[in-house]
Amino acid sequence: MKSRDALRALAEVSASQWGMVTSAQASARGVSHMNITRLAESGDLVRLSHGVYRDAGAPGGQYEDLRAAWLATDPAKLAYERLSEHPGSAVVSGESAARLHGIGDLRAMKSEFTTPTRKQTQRADIRYRTRALPEQDVTVREGLPTTTRERTIADLVEDRNDLSIVGNALRDAAWQSRLDVDRLTELLCPLADRNGHRRGDGDALLEELMRVAGIDQNSIAKQIASIPELGGLIAAQYLENLPMIETTSGVAAATASSGSHTRLTTQLHAVDWVSLALSTQPAKKEERP
């Protein structure tokens, strides 16, 4: 196939895939490996990784490495076909998902994916975890199937990351918009005992993460009190509406219907409101001596 025809065939695919195309997709359209090699040598294509190329005229983008790695996990299928699959063959997860959500300070040195069946790779920059994800734990970020913020936070805890790091991700997520606290607590329940809490006590683990993140009851009170227009009285009245910590035991500690769970839900929802209130306050003027 002539180079001009090969480029035209590849463009039909790359136009809907961030300017990228895989060798398998090219082959299915009659573009040989030799054609690909020549186009790369001529500068018409940029090799991103084994079997994945980008049109030289297309912008790279912030998530180019992650997108290229995702395409490589199932190289024969087109991106739009894979996005319609349930469950997906590979879902961005862990630190890579946190990066897409813009939560936490993780460096995401590897591209992480969750697959429904065991998958292996020789690439040192890709990591797989095996889990059948329910639809409620998957969303789409930057055009990629990604674990939800709740699932991502639980995965970070499961990976035994320092809880202060996970707490930062939780804080960022809570400041973005409301979290599904019921689902988050449910996902944290199996991880409670390995983090020093009663088995199945997801509420206790969530409360620790909130405390580490500085979005617990006391921290929220200080943030509210820092807004002069609200005044101490309003802050006090708001805190009175938060249920006090109650001692729970046995099954009660493991259920999402406990008073503790209700209190944590209220607090996390308050974080979103507090962040909005603080962001709308005028900057303080410096007093001149």
N, C-alpha and C positions, 0 to 999 in steps of 0.2 A: 504494500500500500504506500502511496506517495505521502510525503510528510504533510502536505497541505490537507489531504483527505484524512489522515490520521488525527491531525489537530482538530479538524471539524468534528470527527466522531467523539474525541475525548471531551470537547467543549460541551457536548450535549449532556455529558455526565457531570463534569466538574462544575457546571453552572449552578447546580443545586446542592453542591457539597463543598462550599467554601473554596471553590477553585481547585479541589483535590480530586484525584482519581487513583484507583488501585490497579495493579497489573492484571488482576483477575477480571475486573470490570472492563479494562481495555481489551483483553483477550476475547471476551464475550462479544465484543463489537468488531472483531476482525483486526485489531491493532496488535501486531506481534511484539514479542520482546525486543527484537531488533529495532522495530520502529521506535519503541520507548527509549532504547539506549541512544539512538541517533538524535532524538528530540532533546534528550537530557544533555548530550554532548554539544548540541547547537545552542543550548541556552533557552530553548522554548519550554522546557519542563525543569522543575527543581525537585531533586530527590530529597524527600523528607525522612524517610526511613525505608526499611526493606519492603519493597512492593507498594509504596505509597508515594505519589508525586503531586506537585502543585503546578498549575499553569503559571509560568513566569510573570504573566501580566496581572495576576490576582494578588491582592494584599495578603500578607502573612497572617496577621491578627494575633491577639494576645493568647488565644488558646489553640494555636496551631498544633503544638506538640500533642496535646490531649486529643484533639479531633483526629489527627493522623493515627494515633495509637488506637482510637476507637474504631476507625475504619478498618484497621488491620486485624481486629479481632474477628471479623466476619467479612473478608475482603470481596467476596463475590456479590453480595447484596448491596443495593443502593441505600443511601441513608434514609430516604423517605419510606422505603419498604420496612426498614428495621424499626423506625419510630412508631409504626402502626402495629408492631408485634407485642403481644402480651402473653407471657412475660418476655421481656427483651432478652436478646442473646448476651448482651453485656451492658451493664448500667454503671455509670460513673459513681464512685463511692469513696468513702474514707476521706483522706486529706484532699484528694482531687475534687470531691464533691464540695467540701468546705471552701475550696478555692473558687468554684463556680458560684456558690452562694454568697461569697464575700464575707465569710464569718471566720473569726479566729486569726491567728498569726502563724499558721502552719506553712511550711515551705513547699510541700507537695513535690518532693524530689522524684517520685515515681507516679506514673499514670495508674490509678487504681480502678478496678472494675469488679462488679459482682456478677457472677454468671450462675444460671440455674443448675448447670452440670459442671463437674470438675474440668478445669482447663489449665494447661501448662504452657509455659513459654521459656525460651532461652534468653529472652531479652531482659537485661538487668534493670531496665527502666520501666518495666510493667509488672504489676502485681495483681493477682486474681484472688478473690475469695468466693467460696461456693455457698450460695443461699438462694432459695426460691423466694423472691420478693413479691409480696402482694401488691396489687395495683396502688393501694393507698400509700405505699412507701416510695413511689416513683413519681417524679415530675420531670419537666423538661427545662433545662437551663442552657442558654447559649446554643440552642439547637441540639443538645445532647440529652439523652435519657439520664437522669440523675436521681440519686436517692434524696428524699425530702430532708429538710433541715432536722426534723426529729430523728429520722433513721440515721442521718449523718452523725449527729451528736452521740447517739447510742453506739455507732460503729467506732467512733473515736475512743469512747470509754472501753469498748471491747478490745481495742488494739493496745490497751494498757498505756495509753498516753497519760502524761502527768495531768491530774485533774485540774490544775490551774490553767493548763492550755485548753482543755475542754471547756472550762468555765468561761474563758474568753470567747470561745465560739458560741456558747449559750447566750452570753450577754449580747453579743452582736446580733444574734438571731432574734432575741427578744426585742431589741431596739428597732429591728427592721419592721416587724409586724407580729401579730399575735401567733403564738405557737399552739399546736394541738397538744395541750398538756396531758390529756388523757392518754393519747397515743405515746407520747414521750415517756410517761411514767411506766406504761405497759412494756415498752422496749427496754427500760432500765431495770425492771424487776429481776430478770435472770442474772444481772451483773452486780446486784447489791451485795451479796455475801463476799465476793472476791474483793470488794472495796471496803470491807470492814463493817457492813451493816447486816441486819437480820435478813435471812434468806427471803427473797421475794419482796423486800421492802423498797420498791422503786421510789416511793415518796421520800424516804430518808436520803437516798443517793441524790435525788434531784435537789433536795434542800441543801445538801453539802455543796453541790455544784453552784447553786445560787449564792451561797455564802462566799465561796471562793471567788465568784464573779463580781461580787459587790452588788447584787441585786436582791438580797434578802430583805426581810422586813425592816431591819434597822437602817440599812443603806437606802432603801426607798424613802424612809421617813426623812433622812437627812437631805435627800435630793429635793423632796417636796418642800421642806423647810427652807431650802436655799432660794426659793422663789418669793421675793418680798411681797408681791401682790396677793399671794395666797394667805400669808400670815400663819402664825403658829396655831391659831384656833382651828383653821380649816384642816391643817395637817393633823392635828390631834383628833378631830372628828373623823377624818378618813381612817386613821389607824384604829379607832374604836370599832369600825365596821369589819376589820379583819379578825376572823376567829383566832382565839388564843391557841397556843400549842397544847395539844392534849396528849396524854400518855396513852399509847395504844399497844396492844400485844396480840400475839397469835394471828388469826386470820384477819382481824381488823386492820393490822398494819400492812397487810399485803393487798388490800382491796382499794380500788380507786374511789370508793364512796366515803372514805373517812373524812373527818373534819380537817385533818392535816392536809389531805389532798386538795380539799376545797380552798384552804388558805393559800397553798402554793399556787393554785390556778389563779386566784385573785391577784396575788403578788406579781406573777409573770405578766398578766394582762396589764397591770398597773405600770410596768416598766415601759411599755409602748406609749402610754399616755404621758408619763413623766418625761420621756425623751422628746416628745413633741412639745411639751410645755417649756422645757429648758431651751430647745432650739429656737423658740419664738421670742425669747427674752432679749431685750436690747442690751448691747454691750455696756458694761459698767464704765463710767467716765472716771478718769484718774483725777483725784483731788489734788489741787495745787496748794503748796504750803503758803 
